[in-house]
């Protein structure tokens, strides 16, 4: 996948939920696609991709919260490249994200891409999550 505005180019690996959470690949330069959800390019559902933010730099999604409506995200699959346009960026406190998870990760909505990473490093832990919603370019 690539996020040209942020200079991000990262390989996507399939991931699953572990203990109620999506954990990105251990290599911070890779991102994880939730394989139990929609596939990128699907007509229905949220294709969830999560990546690490590294407080010292070097994570694929370090600057995810800097995206703005209209920015482009591209996902390359075995069937070709799919372009998405960012329609929303929001930072949620951890507890709020948990309450909003059903809506954000909805599998009944028209096909879309949802990017998620940690945010707000306090010196010991991340307090929030940045969430980007993007819709396929028509």
Residue, then its C-alpha position, 0 to 999 in steps of 0.5 A: x500500500x502507499x500513501x503518497x502525501x506521507x511518503x509511505x510505502x508498506x507491504x500488507x500482511x494478513x492479521x487476525x484479532x488477538x485477545x480482542x485487539x488487532x495487532x499490526x505485524x511486529x516489523x513497524x514498516x509493515x502493515x496488517x490487514x484484518x483478514x476476517x473483514x472485507x478485502x480491499x476493493x470489496x463492494x461491501x464492508x470495511x477493509x481494516x488496515x492497521x500499522x505501527x506508530x513509533x514515538x521515535x519515528x520509523x513506523x509505517x503509520x507515524x503521521x497517519x493523523x496528518x492526512x486530510x480529506x481528499x488525500x489518496x491511499x493506494x492498495x495493490x492486490x493481486x488484481x491490481x491497484x485500488x485508489x481510495x480518497x480520504x473522507x475523514x480523519x479522527x483521533x479517538x481516546x482508547x475507550x471511545x474507540x472501543x465504544x465506536x468500534x462497531x460503527x468504524x469497523x462495520x462490515x455492512x457499509x458500502x466498501x471502504x478502507x479504514x486505517x488505524x494506528x496508535x497516537x498520543x504517546x505519553x512517555x509510557x503508552x499510547x493514549x489514543x488511536x488515529x482512524x482514517x476512513x477512505x472511499x474508493x475512487x469512482 
